[in-house]
Amino acid sequence: MTDQPAARRKLAAPTLAMLPRTADSLSFLYLDIVRVQQDDTGVCAVVSTEQRGTELVYLPTAALSCVLLGPGTSITTRALATLVRHGTTVIATGSGGVRTYSATIPDSLSTRWLEHQARAWADDRERLAVATRMYEHRFGPGTVPPNTSLTSLRGLEGHRVKALYKLLAQQHKIGRFKRIYDPAKWDTQDPVNLALSSANTCLYGIVHAAIVSMGCSPALGFVHSGNQQAFVYDIADLYKAELTIPLAFTLHNTPHPEQAARRSFRDGLRLFRLMPRIVSDIQRLIAPSESREQEDPEEELVDLWDPVSGAIPGGVNYAAGDQ
């Protein structure tokens, strides 16, 4: 087989412009007690009911950012491979989407944003700056005095969330509310806590999908630390006061608050367009000087590192006499 010219090989190499944009994806899909398989048409969920028998529900694999697989779900290798090829994060969860056990990571990602994240995380001053920006993001621009310490910001955030709980409890006339998350006593918790835990887990799935789709690490957190989901918790906390907490209080009289929270949260994502916000917020938080629009659409996915020159093009034979 004749070797192609180097110029032709370079044009054929995959570039960032060929990859699906994370912000263009839909939200998430939660499945349980189904079999996910691949047939000649696409990836489908095999659903069995007493009324209708067996049905095939086809999944929009190219448009999904995250699929949550609950208990009683099985998935074939072909179906999983198709989801991964489309950049869909597949997460194995506990009942109702609570707890994350494992997740796939999409292939062929640039390390640009991972490198920004790692540099900021490894430098204590930069890490403090990112953590401070995260707290300031929750309060809104111009609401935090300059040079406020991280300890003070944590305290202000605690008072803000406590006040929000109190306000929402008064609005919905449910009396005093206390946030409780105890998986060991899941069935004994009140509807608001059940709905909030379920909605938060869905939010974690969306954030996790955005993080790994950008090539960042879910483990390198700036506010949270010591957990493989630390950065997921960092980013998810930016949106809870706006999205999941108010939603949970509206479901205090719902018979099945966990299911209602998942449905309502998924429907609301179309209005909030959360995926584009997550992507832009992560970029702004870890690298304020960078801009998504500045990204070169022809940037190669794989470069070689050089201690003198920095990044040099991959896919090139650097043998003596061939340059």
Phi, psi and omega in degrees: 000128183287133179288139179283151174300152182300320181297320180291320178299322182293321178294330183278346182293143180292141179239169181299330181293338181278343183280148175294139179282131181303319184291344179275350183285160173283193186275256184215166177226127177257130180232141169211154180054045176221166173247125179260124183218170180247131172236192183293340181271321182165197178273132182222157174258126178271110184251128180246126177227155179292326184284317188249356183076220182262130179234151174252121178248112184279139185261139177281073190303322184288344185250353182271134176270333186207134174239123178261121180258110180273185181300149179079008181257136172236153182219137180278161180298319180298318180294317179297319179297321179295316179299317181295321178298328180273005178076021180273127176283128179249120186241129174271122185237169173277190183300132179071013181083006180274132185076139176247126183260322179199164181205148174276158177239122180302147182272171172060052180252143171289149179264013185305308184282332174297319179294320175299316181296314182295319179296316180294322181291323185282341180260118185301321179292317178292321179297318177297320180296318179294315179300320178295317178298326179295316178294317180296328177299322181291324182279336183101155182296137175077007183260350180247127179300146178301151176063024174290133183289160179295325177298317179294322179296320177298318179294317178297321179294320177298317178294323181296314181293319179298318178295324178294317177302315182296316181297314181292324177297320177293318180298323183262002175054053180245009180078199183287137180241137175231128181288124180226131173227105182221095181302331181290338180236044187300314187288346182265359184277157182285162185302323181295316178295320178298312181296320182293318179296318180294314180295320179298320180295320175297320177297318177300320179297317179296315181296316178301317179299317180294318183296309183289331178291335175276350182089007179279170180259126176294343187271338185270083180272162181250323174265311176273158183204156173081017181217147181294346179250018187302314181290329175299314179295322177304308186286320180299325180296341179292338190242353186298316182296335180268325191250299191276323183293309177299323179299315183300321181290332178289346183255021186292341178251013183277135181299320180236080188297327181296312180295318180297323180296317180297314181296312182296320181294317179297316179296321182290337182296330179295327180282320184277342184046064189288321184303312177299324179295316181299313181300310183292324179294318178298315179299316182291326183286315186270341179210076185301331183280346181273160178222138179299324181291341181281349184296130180286116183293346179257015180295132180289147182286330184235118174247173174248142181269138177226131184293341180259310186271346186084223181279131175237155187299141172271179179071020181237137177277114184261022177296148182303132178091349181259002184263000000 
